């Protein structure tokens, strides 16, 4: 009896197809990662814009108080109001680094940081809750934590 050993042969087309499948899967994971990163960036920009709009609305009124809730990505642990540098007054922080620095116009930063600097508000369950208020005769809006 003559037994022949079986041999597995992969054609060039089969090898090429496997390589293409691996490349497509890697690209899909890369695209999903970039899409989620873009979503987080948009959420951060949306927070800054909405906060500025709410501050402007309060600033234009003679007196008022408003409790606001804003959504932020989970990686933002807290937002901090500071007067360390004149180029910004708000920092969005992760646990180990600054994610974004921006300036919110028409806020009374001296009053906000009068008791603690930086004045930080925690991001709890992807929500930051603030109280915006302005009294008669005041020119700027004050922001505090909701307690």
Helices and strands as residue ranges (DSSP letters): H 12-60, E 64-71, E 78-81, E 90-93, E 98-102, H 109-112, E 119-122, E 127-134, E 142-145
